[in-house]
């Protein structure tokens, strides 16, 4: 019984790290901003055959989603 109490106290002293760092959140924020911008330009253009709706926004959206995936997996080198 005493050994389990020692293990419990030792586990409380372990400092837990955040899974993501500040740079990761910055990258995610940039990706979200690009996604919002892309959907906004498609909405404001209001044409199904418009240049932004067909060419610019889809490329930006795919790139932004890939950027967010990169941001979630990014780790600084030690």
WOSUL-V873003 format. One record per helix or strand of 3 or more residues. SS is the DSSP state (H for helix, E for strand). FROM is the first residue (numbers start at 1). LEN is the number of residues. If there is no record, write none. Layout:
ss=[SS	SS]
from=[FROM	FROM]
len=[LEN	LEN]
//
This chain:
ss=[H	H	H]
from=[2	22	51]
len=[11	24	23]
//
